[in-house]
Amino acid sequence: MIALLYGHDAVVQGFVRAVYGRHDIEFQGGKSIGVLDGDTLIAGIVFHDWHPEAGTIEVSVASVSARWLQRRTIAAIARYVIEGVGAQLVVLRTSEANTRACRAADALGFMPHRIPRLRGPSEAEIIYTLPVEEWQAGRFAIGGDHQNAQGT
């Protein structure tokens, strides 16, 4: 059974770093949601680099199973970003070679911005953005009436 794990930021961030194979990543001000399949951590979502003056936040996601990508999990992410933080724009970055992540971002309504060579001379990065209004209008919005912290 899939369950959400809150309040274990260090564990979830360590999991994301391990899946990425990059233990040097710093998640500035990171808060996390883990996804458990039984007792096993199968995914980690880390919210970091919050810029309140701009209302932007970055999200990093890593998983070892696609089972985490469920409507309930997506709703929890949206609640944190929109209601908890009050972000007006979510940013997600991935390699263009990560086709699974690209398909998921596309399905969630993120807008892709391809930056050639951002990951080296032969690898582009896709910087995905999702304005809160697009999320609220999207097919994965739960109830369609999410409000941000300012009540707009």
Backbone as a ProteinNet text record, in pm:
[ID]
protein_1_A
[PRIMARY]
MIALLYGHDAVVQGFVRAVYGRHDIEFQGGKSIGVLDGDTLIAGIVFHDWHPEAGTIEVSVASVSARWLQRRTIAAIARYVIEGVGAQLVVLRTSEANTRACRAADALGFMPHRIPRLRGPSEAEIIYTLPVEEWQAGRFAIGGDHQNAQGT
[TERTIARY]
83.8	0	87.9	51.3	127.3	88	189.1	167.4	266.7	228.8	315.9	391.2	516.4	605	642	602.7	632.7	726.5	800.9	882.9	1014.5	1055	1181.3	1266	1287.1	1356.2	1493.2	1573.4	1709.3	1706.4	1615.5	1605.3	1563.4	1459.6	1408.8	1513	1578.4	1680.6	1798.7	1835.6	1941.7	1903.5	1777.8	1727.1	1737.2	1693.3	1698.4	1842.6	1932.9	2074.6	2127.5	2091.4	2139.8	2085.7	1957.4	1900.5	1967	1990.7	2060.6	2206.5	2262.5	2404.8	2490.7	2434	2501.9	2487.1	2583.6	2575.5	2619.8	2661	2707.1	2594.6	2475.4	2365.3	2320.5	2307.3	2254	2113.1	2017.4	1879.2	1855.3	1877.1	1867.2	1726.4	1715.4	1587.9	1490.4	1541.3	1457	1361	1238.3	1134.9	1098.5	1056.6	1041.4	914.7	871.2	766.6	823	817.5	858.7	735.4	755.7	647.2	691.4	612.1	640.8	549.7	606.9	529.8	549.9	454	473.9	573.7	684.8	790.6	907.4	894.6	1005.4	985	1086	1083.8	1106.6	1007.9	1019.1	1031.7	1003.9	1016.1	1037.4	1102.9	1123.8	1098.7	1026.9	999.6	1059.6	1152.7	1218.8	1185.1	1134.2	1102.7	1217	1277.1	1395.4	1406.6	1502.8	1529.5	1402.5	1333.8	1214.7	1256.9	1195.8	1221	1089.7	1063.1	934	908	1013.7	993.9	941.7	975.3	927.5	813.2	796.5	692.6	725.1	856.4	897.9	964.2	944.2	1005.2	1045.8	1155.8	1201.6	1167.9	1138.2	1108	1201.8	1257.4	1340.3	1273.8	1264.1	1193.8	1284.4	1286.6	1358.7	1275.4	1279.6	1202.9	1271.7	1235.8	1282.2	1165.5	1046.2	925	827.8	753.7	653	525.7	518	396.9	367.8	466	446.2	358	356.7	290.2	140.1	73.1	-70.5	-137.1	-264.3	-339.8	-324.2	-326.7	-314	-177.7	-73.6	61.1	73.6	21.1	24.6	-52.8	-166.8	-245.8	-168.1	-92.4	-12.3	96.3	157.8	259	195.5	80.1	11	-29.2	-79.8	-119.1	0.3	115.2	232.7	274	284	332.5	234.9	108	9.7	-41.4	-88.2	-149.2	-45.8	52.2	150.5	250	306.5	410.7	352.9	253.3	197.8	275.5	338.3	416.9	324.5	373.3	298.9	359.4	478.9	545.2	633.3	619.6	702.2	799.7	925	1030.5	1081.7	1094.9	1147.1	1251.1	1367.6	1476.4	1510.8	1534.6	1575.6	1654.2	1728.5	1798	1696.1	1721.9	1630.8	1635.4	1739.3	1751.2	1660.1	1610.5	1522.9	1379	1350.5	1221.4	1104.4	1124.2	1015.7	978	1077.2	1049.9	986.9	1034.2	977.7	831.5	798.7	658.4	570.8	620.1	542.9	521	625.3	612.2	514.1	523.9	430.2	286.8	264.9	130.4	73.3	159.9	114.6	91.8	124.9	99.1	215.8	334.5	451.7	487.5	539.7	584.4	735	781.3	924.1	1000.8	1121.8	1215.4	1348.7	1386.1	1506.8	1627.5	1729.5	1853.4	1966	2012.5	2120.4	2247.4	2319.2	2451.2	2452.8	2336.9	2334.7	2388.5	2385.3	2439	2569.8	2632.3	2757.9	2747.8	2858.4	2862.2	2766.6	2723.2	2636.5	2501.9	2466.3	2340.4	2266.1	2143.1	2056.6	1981.5	1937.6	1851	1716.5	1611.3	1478.2	1441.6	1412.9	1363.9	1214.2	1140.7	995	941.5	840	774.3	624.3	564.4	420.3	364.4	298.2	231.6	112	83	-24.5	-157.9	-183.8	-310.4	-323	-210.6	-211.3	-239	-178.2	-204.8	-353.1	-408.8	-548.1	-643.9	-606.3	-691.2	-665.1	-559.8	-518	-602.1	-583	-664.1	-629.3	-515.6	-478.8	-514.2	-567.7	-607.6	-720.2	-700.2	-800.8	-906.5	-1027.8	-1136.1	-1137.5	-1025.6	-1019.3	-1027.9	-1017.6	-1033.5	-921.8	-800.6	-686	-668.6	-632.1	-602	-462.2	-395.7	-262.4	-272.6	-160.1	-159.2	-219.4	-222.6	-279.9	-432.1	-487.3	-630.9	-681.8	-595	-640.2	-680.3
-118.6	0	124.5	221.8	346.3	440.4	495.4	591.2	704.8	821.3	938.1	952.6	994.4	1009.2	1156.5	1215.9	1355.8	1364.7	1475.3	1501.1	1426.1	1366.3	1292.8	1346.5	1478.5	1546.2	1487.3	1461.1	1410.2	1273.5	1186.6	1052.6	1062.2	1141	1152.8	1219.1	1322.9	1389.2	1297.3	1216.5	1117.4	1015.5	973.6	881.1	944.4	1069.3	1137.7	1149.2	1187.5	1196.8	1060.7	954.5	820.5	776.8	800.5	762.5	843.1	970.8	1054.2	1013.1	945.3	912.7	1036.2	1134.4	1262.7	1301.9	1263.8	1292.6	1434.6	1510.7	1648	1750.9	1709.3	1803.4	1863.9	1995.1	2067.9	2112.5	2076.8	2120.8	2237.5	2358.7	2478.5	2493.7	2487.8	2503.2	2391.3	2273.1	2165.5	2105.9	2092.4	2016.4	1901.3	1789.3	1669	1591.7	1516.6	1417.2	1287	1182	1051	970.9	871.9	782.8	641.3	576.9	441.6	341.6	229	114.4	10.1	-0.4	-79.4	-7.9	-74	-12.8	37.8	31.3	65.8	202.9	287.5	418.8	399.9	438.3	419.1	550.2	662	791.4	900.4	1005.2	1122.5	1248	1339.4	1469	1573	1653.1	1754.7	1891.5	1978.2	2116.2	2202.5	2281.2	2357	2485.7	2565.4	2693.1	2778	2791.7	2874.9	3021.5	3096.6	3240.6	3313.5	3349.6	3409.8	3541.3	3618.4	3746.3	3727.4	3615.2	3584.1	3483.1	3413.8	3310.9	3185.3	3153.6	3035.7	2933	2806.4	2696.5	2588.8	2521.8	2412.9	2280.1	2181.3	2047.7	1948.6	1858.7	1750.3	1619.9	1528.6	1402.6	1287.7	1182.5	1060.8	942.3	835.4	716.7	591.4	482.1	350.8	268.9	328.8	263.5	370.5	342.3	436.7	432.8	341.6	330.3	456.4	541.1	661.8	764.2	761.3	865.2	837.8	873.8	854.1	988.6	996	1119.8	1171.9	1083.6	1124.8	1188.6	1131.2	1185.6	1321.1	1330.6	1457.9	1564.6	1526.6	1621	1670.3	1579.7	1618.6	1718.1	1695.8	1788.7	1925	1923.9	2049.3	2122.7	2050	2113.9	2182.6	2113.9	2175	2301.4	2291.2	2402.6	2519.8	2490.8	2597.8	2649.1	2557.1	2598.6	2620.5	2531.4	2540.4	2652.8	2662.5	2761.4	2887.9	2871.3	2986.4	3020.9	2920.7	2944.6	2977	3060.4	3091.6	3024.9	2963.8	2895.1	2783.8	2664.5	2549.7	2522.8	2494.3	2466.7	2324.6	2250.3	2113.9	2102.8	2047.3	2035.6	1889.5	1852	1715.2	1709.2	1603.6	1579.1	1544.7	1586.9	1548.3	1397.4	1332.1	1186.9	1111.5	1180.2	1117.3	1122.5	1033.5	1038.3	1010.5	928.3	901.5	1028.8	1103.3	1228.3	1331.4	1334.9	1429.2	1397.5	1269.5	1230.4	1267.9	1244.7	1278.3	1429.1	1507.5	1653.5	1703.1	1647.2	1684.9	1652	1532.9	1490.6	1578.6	1631.1	1716.7	1860.9	1892.3	2026.6	2122.7	2073.1	2159.6	2204.7	2325.1	2378.4	2357.9	2290.5	2261.8	2378.3	2397	2494.8	2420.8	2388.9	2310.1	2402.7	2372.2	2450.1	2358.3	2374.3	2289.2	2306.8	2196.2	2193.8	2231.7	2248.6	2288.7	2179.1	2055.2	1942.6	1892.2	1972.3	1934.3	1950.2	1927.9	1954.4	1870.8	1756	1670.8	1640.9	1718.7	1690.6	1818.5	1825.7	1939.3	1912.9	2019.6	2009.4	2069.7	2007.5	2063.1	2127.1	2255.6	2325.2	2340.4	2270.3	2272.4	2375.4	2448.1	2542.5	2515.4	2540.1	2521.8	2634.5	2731.8	2836.7	2778.6	2831.9	2779.5	2778.4	2876.2	2880.6	2763	2723.2	2608.5	2480.4	2470.9	2353.6	2346.8	2459.3	2462	2428.8	2461.2	2433.3	2294.9	2228.5	2102.2	1984.2	1875.6	1756.1	1683	1714.4	1647.6	1729.2	1849.6	1930.6	1859.2	1836.2	1765.2	1865.5	1844.8	1934.9	2063.7	2095.4	2213.1	2345.5	2346	2472.9	2496.8	2452.2	2478.5	2628.6	2674.7	2814.3	2824.1	2934.1	2951.8	3019	3042.8	3095.9	3235.6	3308.5	3441.4	3438.6	3320.9	3307	3353.2	3364.3	3407.5	3290.6
0	0	0	-79.5	-91.3	22.7	91.2	199.7	185.3	234.4	228.6	359.9	350.9	465.4	480.1	592.2	621.4	741.2	749.4	866.7	871.7	761.6	755.3	639.8	643.1	532.8	503.2	606.5	584.6	516.5	558.8	500.1	353.7	326.4	189.3	99.6	148.3	67.9	42.7	140.7	120.4	14	14.8	-86.8	-225.9	-239.3	-369.5	-416.9	-328.3	-365.3	-412.7	-341.7	-376.8	-512.9	-538.6	-668	-779.5	-754.5	-853.1	-869.1	-766.9	-769.6	-748.2	-676.2	-653.6	-507	-427.2	-284.5	-251.4	-351.6	-330.2	-343.9	-380.2	-402.5	-270.3	-269.3	-153.6	-188.7	-106.7	-126.9	-32.2	-80.6	2.2	58.5	192.5	260.2	229.7	193.6	144	245.1	203.5	272.9	181.6	239.6	158.9	189.9	90.1	106.2	50.8	130.6	83.9	45.7	-39.2	-77.8	-42.8	41.7	87.6	17.3	-20.1	-65.9	43	132.5	253.1	341.8	373.4	454.1	370.2	238.3	149.2	87.2	101.1	37.4	-112.5	-193.5	-338.4	-415.1	-347.5	-415.4	-312.9	-357.8	-274.3	-354.9	-295.4	-357.6	-264.8	-315.1	-234.1	-291.9	-205.2	-242.1	-190.5	-276.8	-236.3	-317.1	-279.3	-345.7	-356.3	-242.7	-232.2	-235.6	-324.2	-336.6	-311.5	-185.1	-152	-224.5	-250.5	-319.7	-461.6	-523	-658.7	-656.9	-545.4	-535.2	-613.3	-625.9	-702.1	-610.6	-646.9	-572.6	-672	-642.8	-728.3	-662.2	-743.5	-694	-761.7	-681.7	-733.2	-693.7	-788.3	-767.2	-810.6	-729.4	-766.3	-720.8	-801.6	-764.3	-816.2	-753.8	-799.3	-851.6	-851.2	-899.6	-946	-1050.4	-1099.9	-1015.5	-919.1	-836.7	-755.8	-734.9	-654.8	-725.8	-855.9	-935.2	-941.2	-833	-819.1	-790.1	-818.2	-798.1	-654.3	-555.4	-414.9	-387.2	-443.2	-424.7	-492.7	-613.5	-686.9	-610.1	-552.2	-473.5	-351.7	-286.2	-170.6	-210.4	-324.8	-375.2	-400.3	-465.9	-496.5	-368.8	-271.1	-145.2	-79.6	-78.6	-17.3	-92.3	-223.7	-304.8	-303.8	-323.1	-339.4	-204.8	-120	6.4	116.1	125.6	232.6	214.2	95.2	67.6	4.1	-79.8	-151.2	-276.2	-336.6	-458.4	-575.2	-664.2	-785.5	-908.1	-893.1	-1003.7	-947.8	-1005.4	-967.8	-1081.5	-1046	-1143.5	-1121.1	-1229.3	-1225.7	-1336.3	-1303.6	-1401.6	-1421.2	-1546.6	-1574.6	-1704.3	-1720.1	-1846.2	-1953	-2075.6	-2183.5	-2207.2	-2159.4	-2173.7	-2076.2	-1974.7	-1876.3	-1929.3	-2021.2	-2090.8	-1996.7	-1896.1	-1800.8	-1725.7	-1679	-1608.6	-1702.8	-1825.3	-1922.6	-1950.9	-1967	-1990.9	-1871.7	-1750.9	-1631.3	-1622.2	-1645.1	-1639.4	-1745.3	-1865.3	-1972.1	-1931.6	-1875.6	-1836.5	-1726.1	-1639.9	-1530.6	-1574.6	-1699.2	-1750.7	-1742.8	-1705.3	-1702	-1843.2	-1855.5	-1984.4	-1997.5	-2104.6	-2119.7	-2182.9	-2133.8	-2190.2	-2204.7	-2327.5	-2353.1	-2361.7	-2280.3	-2279.3	-2325.6	-2450.5	-2500.2	-2416.1	-2396.6	-2334	-2185.8	-2124.9	-1984	-1892.6	-1939.1	-1862.1	-1921.1	-2005.5	-2068.2	-2218.4	-2288.4	-2431.9	-2515	-2462.1	-2543.1	-2477	-2373.8	-2304.5	-2269.4	-2316.6	-2284.5	-2154.6	-2092.6	-1976.5	-2013.9	-1962.9	-1979.5	-1846.6	-1851.2	-1732.9	-1752.9	-1669	-1676.1	-1577.3	-1617.7	-1528.6	-1527.5	-1412.3	-1398.4	-1311.6	-1374	-1295.7	-1220.3	-1104.3	-1020.3	-1094.8	-1177.9	-1251.3	-1347.6	-1407.1	-1497.8	-1419.3	-1300.2	-1216.5	-1182.1	-1136.8	-1093.6	-1207.8	-1328.9	-1444.9	-1503.7	-1459.6	-1518.7	-1477.2	-1549.6	-1526.6	-1398.6	-1336.5	-1212	-1088.5	-1106.6	-991.4	-918	-789.7	-709.5	-666.6	-710.2	-675.6	-755.9	-819	-904.6	-830.8	-696.3	-625.1	-525.2	-556.9	-468.8	-455.9	-335.8	-314.7	-258.9	-290.6	-233.9	-98.2	-34.7	102.1	110.2	-0.5	0.6	-22.8	-49.3	-67.2	-201.3	-300.1	-432.2	-517.7
[MASK]
++++++++++++++++++++++++++++++++++++++++++++++++++++++++++++++++++++++++++++++++++++++++++++++++++++++++++++++++++++++++++++++++++++++++++++++++++++++++

